[in-house]
Amino acid sequence: MRTDAVKFNNKSQPEFFKDLRKRVDHYFDQNKITKYANTSMKFKTIFMLALYFVPMIVMLTGIVSATPLIYLMWVLMGFGMSGIGLSIMHDANHGAYSKKKWVNKSLGFLLNFLGGYHLNWKIQHNVLHHSYTNIDGFDEDIKNKLMRFSPHQKRRAVHFFQAYYAPFLYPLMSLYWLISKDFEQIVRYNKRGLLSGQNLTFGKALREVIFHKAWYLVLFLVFPLLFVEVAWYHTLIGFLIMHLITGLALALIFQPAHVVQETEFYSPNENYSVENNWAIHQLNTTSNFAHGSILFSWFIGGLNYQVEHHLFPHICHVHYKKISKIVEDTSREYGITYHKHRTFIQALWSHFMLLHSLGTGAYDKKLALSKA
């Protein structure tokens, strides 16, 4: 991965984002509402935390002991784990949950209760993904040894089948995060000088990753193995089910937001520059879906409004639906495409069709013809 920063073309329609930001600010001022969490967000926070922690307490205290109910508890925890990651931790680590830094820091730390490491996440997501969306060599969300997510990546023989094996790999995302990903990242981020941005040395980061993984495994695996009155293998299977649900949920929400047929993919030129300014780049590389699904949007933390999230990551997701009309209308006014799919199924279809065309080389042929 390159270490140089990508340069965006600030001369490309700079008035677009200035005008858009002014209109969004006016919406909040006019309606006298905060950009941070409101009452409904606080209720959601309590709900998601309860969905994750209460089933564990219920199991450990012996309130439920029948094997089918134990499995149900692990399933509920899988959805709670997903909800915390998508709705609470995500906003907090963007500084969007509260204007109070300690609140954001505390809720952002919840990622460690899911098996991750919050400071690594800030580097991968806030620094690399949000800054360099869909730019090969910079955006780690499209970096994967077994998958080809960009036409600028080398196509290997195994990629021919990636649209078929992706559904089996995606559920492993959370387990991979727990077991290996954080360790790989601190090595990589140390080489790139990115740990210092989080006030970390490599040694400190390694100690913290090991410490947080250890107490997480004690709380969520060792304690259930010791105190839940079912055979050990039921507990192990339940723990795996929880992570598989979370991994699948995270993958299927984030992938259709960027890796779809309609979005653009970039590789910087020799000067590490791209043709558009940052805001237009976000619109070119991001897509929304399922605007009409209220409950679904509530559960996934408004991340079906991914365009709004990328343009205004410091605004709590409960406001995305309202400001999406402003973003879409302003984009249309400036002649910039606003990508969206009407339903989640359509977004998934577009994602897997893109995986297929990237894997077979059809995308490359189409790209070559368009440049001819």
For each residue, the residues with C-beta under 8 A, 3 or more apart:
1: 137 138 140 143 188 192
2: 137 138 268 272
3: 192 193
4: 272
5: 272
6: 131 132 135 138 268 272 273 274
7: 271 272 273 274
8: 273 274 276 277 278 281
9: 12 273 274 275 276 277
10: 14 277
11: 14 277
12: 9 275 276 277 280
13: 16 277 280 334 336
14: 10 11 17 18 277
15: 18 19
16: 13 19 20 277 279 280 330 331 334 336
17: 14 20 21 277 278 279 280 311
18: 14 15 21 22
19: 15 16 22 23 330 334
20: 16 17 23 24 279 311 326 327 330 331
21: 17 18 24 25
22: 18 19 25 26
23: 19 20 26 27 326 330
24: 20 21 27 28 312 315 323 326 327
25: 21 22 28 29
26: 22 23 29 30
27: 23 24 30 31 322 323 326
28: 24 25 31 32 33 34 35 319
29: 25 26 32
30: 26 27
31: 27 28
32: 28 29
33: 28 38 319
34: 28 37 38 99
35: 28 96 314 315 316 319
36: 96 97 98 99 316
37: 34 41 42 45 91 97 98 316 318
38: 33 34 41 42 316 318
39: 42 43
40: 43 44 318
41: 37 38 44 45 91 97 316 317 318
42: 37 38 39 45 46
43: 39 40 46 47
44: 40 41 47 48 83 87 88 298
45: 37 41 42 48 49 87 88 107
46: 42 43 49 50
47: 43 44 50 51 83
48: 44 45 51 52 80 83 84 87 88
49: 45 46 52 53 80 84 88
50: 46 47 53 54 80
51: 47 48 54 55 76 77 79 80 83
52: 48 49 55 56 77 80 81 83 84 113
53: 49 50 56 57 80
54: 50 51 57 58
55: 51 52 58 59 72 73 74 76 77 80
56: 52 53 59 60 73 77 220 224
57: 53 54 60 61
58: 54 55 61 63 64 73
59: 55 56 62 63 64 70 73 224 227 228
60: 56 57 223 224 227 228
61: 57 58
62: 59 65 227 229
63: 58 59
64: 58 59 69 70 73
65: 62 69 70 228 229 230
66: 69 70
67: 70 71 230 234
68: 71 72
69: 64 65 66 72 73
70: 59 64 65 66 67 73 74 228 230 234 235 238
71: 67 68 74 75 234 237 238 241
72: 55 68 69 75 76
73: 55 56 58 59 64 69 70 76 77 238
74: 55 70 71 77 78 238 239 241 242
75: 71 72 78 79 241 242 245
76: 51 55 72 73 79 80
77: 51 52 55 56 73 74 80 81 242
78: 74 75 81 82 241 242 243 244 245 246 249
79: 51 75 76 82 83 245 249
80: 48 49 50 51 52 53 55 76 77 83 84
81: 52 77 78 84 85 114 174 242 243 245 246
82: 78 79 85 86 245 246 249 250
83: 44 47 48 51 52 79 80 86 87 88 299 301
84: 48 49 52 80 81 87 88 89 110 113 114
85: 81 82 88 89 90 111 114 246 250
86: 82 83 90 249 250 253 299 300 301 303
87: 44 45 48 83 84 90 91 299 300 301 302 317
88: 44 45 48 49 83 84 85 91 92 97 107 110 301
89: 84 85 92 93 107 108 110 111 114 118
90: 85 86 87 93 94 301 303 317
91: 37 41 87 88 94 96 97 107 301 316 317
92: 88 89 95 96 97 98 103 104 105 106 107 108 110
93: 89 90 104 108 111 118 121 122 125 126
94: 90 91 126 313 314
95: 92 101 104 314
96: 35 36 91 92 104 313 314 315 316 317
97: 36 37 41 88 91 92 103 104 107 316
98: 36 37 92 103 104
99: 34 36
100: 103 104
101: 95 104 105
102: 105 106
103: 92 97 98 100 106 107
104: 92 93 95 96 97 98 100 101 107 108
105: 92 101 102 108 109
106: 92 102 103 109
107: 45 88 89 91 92 97 103 104 110
108: 89 92 93 104 105 111 118 122
109: 105 106 112 113 118
110: 84 88 89 92 107 113 114
111: 85 89 93 108 114 116 117 118 121
112: 109 115 116 117 118 212 216
113: 52 84 109 110 216 219
114: 81 84 85 89 110 111 174 216 246
115: 112 174 177 178 213 216 220 243
116: 111 112 120 121 177 178 182
117: 111 112 120 121 182 208 209 212 213
118: 89 93 108 109 111 112 121 122
119: 122 123 198 200 205 208
120: 116 117 123 124 181 182 185 186 189 205 209
121: 93 111 116 117 118 124 125 126
122: 93 108 118 119 125 126 127 198
123: 119 120 126 127 128 185 189 194 195 197 198
124: 120 121 127 128 129 140 141 185
125: 93 121 122 128 129 130 141
126: 93 94 121 122 123 129 130 313
127: 122 123 124 130 131 194 197
128: 123 124 125 131 132 138 139 140 141
129: 124 125 126 132 133 139 140 141
130: 125 126 127 133 310 313
131: 6 127 128 138 278
132: 6 128 129 135 138 139
133: 129 130 139 141 258 281 282 285 286 310
134: 139 142 150 258 259 263 264 265 266 285
135: 6 132 138 139 266 267 268 274
136: 139 142 150 152 153 265 266 267
137: 1 2 267 268
138: 1 2 6 128 131 132 135 268
139: 128 129 132 133 134 135 136 142 143
140: 1 124 128 129 143
141: 124 125 128 129 133 149 254 258
142: 134 136 139 149 150 153 258 259 265
143: 1 139 140 149
144: 147 149
145:
146: 158 162 165 169
147: 144 159 162 166 169 355
148: 153 154 155 156 159 162 355 358 359
149: 141 142 143 144 153 259 355 358
150: 134 136 142 153 265 267 358
151: 265 358 363 364 367
152: 136 265 266 267
153: 136 142 148 149 150
154: 148
155: 148 159 358 359 361 364
156: 148 159
157: 160
158: 146 161 162
159: 147 148 155 156 162 358 359
160: 157 359 360
161: 158 164 165 359
162: 146 147 148 158 159 165 166 355 356 358 359
163: 166 352 353 355 356 359
164: 161 167
165: 146 161 162 168 169
166: 147 162 163 169 170 352 355
167: 164 170 171
168: 165 171 172
169: 146 147 165 166 172 173
170: 166 167 173 247 248 251 252 255
171: 167 168 174 243 244 245 247 248 251
172: 168 169 175 176 244 247
173: 169 170 176 177 246 247 248 250 251
174: 81 114 115 171 177 178 243 244 246 247 250
175: 172 178 179 240 243 244 247
176: 172 173 179 180 181 247
177: 115 116 173 174 180 181 182 247
178: 115 116 174 175 181 213 216 243
179: 175 176
180: 176 177 183 184
181: 120 176 177 178 184 185
182: 116 117 120 177 185 186 209 213
183: 180 186 187 206 209
184: 180 181 187 188
185: 120 123 124 181 182 188 189
186: 120 182 183 189 190 195 202 205 206 209
187: 183 184 190 191 202
188: 1 184 185 191 192
189: 120 123 185 186 192 194 195 205
190: 186 187 193 194 195 202 205
191: 187 188
192: 1 3 188 189
193: 3 190 196
194: 123 127 189 190 197 198
195: 123 186 189 190 198 200 201 202 205
196: 193 199 200 201
197: 123 127 194
198: 119 122 123 194 195
199: 196
200: 119 195 196 204 205 208
201: 195 196 204 205
202: 186 187 190 195 205 206
203: 206 207
204: 200 201 207 208
205: 119 120 186 189 190 195 200 201 202 208 209
206: 183 186 202 203 209 210
207: 203 204 210 211
208: 117 119 200 204 205 211 212
209: 117 120 182 183 186 205 206 212 213
210: 206 207 213 214
211: 207 208 214 215
212: 112 117 208 209 215 216
213: 115 117 178 182 209 210 216 217
214: 210 211 217 218
215: 211 212 218 219
216: 112 113 114 115 178 212 213 219 220
217: 213 214 220 221 222
218: 214 215 221 222 223
219: 113 215 216 222 223
220: 56 115 216 217 223 224 239
221: 217 218 224 225 235 236 239
222: 217 218 219 225 226
223: 60 218 219 220 226 227
224: 56 59 60 220 221 227 228 235 238 239
225: 221 222 228 232 235 236
226: 222 223
227: 59 60 62 223 224
228: 59 60 65 70 224 225 235
229: 62 65
230: 65 67 70 234 235
231: 234 235
232: 225 235 236
233: 236 237
234: 67 70 71 230 231 237 238
235: 70 221 224 225 228 230 231 232 238 239
236: 221 225 232 233 239 240
237: 71 233 234 240 241
238: 70 71 73 74 224 234 235 241 242
239: 74 220 221 224 235 236 242 243
240: 175 236 237 243 244
241: 71 74 75 78 237 238 244 245
242: 74 75 77 78 81 238 239 245 246
243: 78 81 115 171 174 175 178 239 240 246 247
244: 78 171 172 174 175 240 241 247 248
245: 75 78 79 81 82 171 241 242 248 249
246: 78 81 82 85 114 173 174 242 243 249 250
247: 170 171 172 173 174 175 176 177 243 244 250 251
248: 170 171 173 244 245 251 252
249: 78 79 82 86 245 246 252 253 300
250: 82 85 86 173 174 246 247 253 254
251: 170 171 173 247 248 254 255
252: 170 248 249 255 256 348
253: 86 249 250 256 257 300 303 304
254: 141 250 251 257 258 303
255: 170 251 252 258 259 351
256: 252 253 259 260 287 289 341 344 347 348 350 351
257: 253 254 260 286 287 288 289 303 304 306 347
258: 133 134 141 142 254 255 263 285 286 287 306
259: 134 142 149 255 256 263 351 354 355
260: 256 257 263 287 339 341 347 350 351 354
261: 350 353 354 357
262: 287 339 350
263: 134 258 259 260 284 285 286 287 339
264: 134 284 285
265: 134 136 142 150 151 152 285
266: 134 135 136 152 274 281 285
267: 135 136 137 150 152
268: 2 6 135 137 138 271 272 273 274
269: 272 273 274
270:
271: 7 268
272: 2 4 5 6 7 268 269
273: 6 7 8 9 268 269
274: 6 7 8 9 135 266 268 269 281
275: 9 12
276: 8 9 12 280 281 284
277: 8 9 10 11 12 13 14 16 17 280 281
278: 8 17 131 281 282
279: 16 17 20 282 283 311
280: 12 13 16 17 276 277 283 284 336
281: 8 133 266 274 276 277 278 284 285
282: 133 278 279 285 286 307 310 311
283: 279 280 286 307 311 331 336 337 338 339
284: 263 264 276 280 281 337
285: 133 134 258 263 264 265 266 281 282
286: 133 257 258 263 282 283 306 307 310 339
287: 256 257 258 260 262 263 306 307 339 340 341 347 350
288: 257 291 304 305 306 307 308 324 338 339 340 341
289: 256 257 304 340 341 342 343 344 346 347
290: 293 296 297 304 341 342 343 344 347
291: 288 297 304 305 321 324 340 342
292: 342 343
293: 290 296 297 304 343 344
294: 297 298
295: 298 299
296: 290 293 299 300 304 344
297: 290 291 293 294 300 302 304 305 321
298: 44 294 295 302
299: 83 86 87 295 296
300: 86 87 249 253 296 297 303 304
301: 83 86 87 88 90 91 317
302: 87 297 298 305 308 309 317 318 320 321
303: 86 90 253 254 257 300 306 309 317
304: 253 257 288 289 290 291 293 296 297 300 344
305: 288 291 297 302 308 309 317 320 321 324
306: 257 258 286 287 288 303 309 310
307: 282 283 286 287 288 310 311 324 327 338 339 340
308: 288 302 305 311 312 315 320 323 324 327
309: 302 303 305 306 312 313 317 320
310: 130 133 282 286 306 307 313
311: 17 20 279 282 283 307 308 327
312: 24 308 309 315 323
313: 94 96 126 130 309 310
314: 35 94 95 96
315: 24 35 96 308 312 319 320 323
316: 35 36 37 38 41 91 96 97 319
317: 41 87 90 91 96 301 302 303 305 309 320
318: 37 38 40 41 302
319: 28 33 35 315 316 322 323
320: 302 305 308 309 315 317 323 324
321: 291 297 302 305 324
322: 27 319 325
323: 24 27 308 312 315 319 320 326 327
324: 288 291 305 307 308 320 321 327 328
325: 322 328 329
326: 20 23 24 27 323 329 330
327: 20 24 307 308 311 323 324 330 331 338
328: 324 325 331 332 338 340
329: 325 326 332 333
330: 16 19 20 23 326 327 333 334
331: 16 20 283 327 328 334 336 337 338
332: 328 329 335 336 338
333: 329 330
334: 13 16 19 330 331
335: 332
336: 13 16 280 283 331 332
337: 283 284 331
338: 283 288 307 327 328 331 332
339: 260 262 263 283 286 287 288 307
340: 287 288 289 291 307 328
341: 256 260 287 288 289 290 344 346 347 350
342: 289 290 291 292 346
343: 289 290 292 293 346 347
344: 256 289 290 293 296 304 341 347 348
345: 348 349
346: 289 341 342 343 349 350
347: 256 257 260 287 289 290 341 343 344 350 351
348: 252 256 344 345 351 352
349: 345 346 352 353
350: 256 260 261 262 287 341 346 347 353 354
351: 255 256 259 260 347 348 354 355
352: 163 166 348 349 355 356
353: 163 261 349 350 356 357
354: 259 260 261 350 351 357 358 363
355: 147 148 149 162 163 166 259 351 352 358 359
356: 162 163 352 353 359 360 362
357: 261 353 354 360 361 362 363 366
358: 148 149 150 151 155 159 162 354 355 363 364
359: 148 155 159 160 161 162 163 355 356
360: 160 356 357
361: 155 357 364 365
362: 356 357 365 366
363: 151 354 357 358 366 367
364: 151 155 358 361 367 368
365: 361 362 368 369
366: 357 362 363 369 370
367: 151 363 364 370 371
368: 364 365 371 372
369: 365 366 372
370: 366 367
371: 367 368
372: 368 369
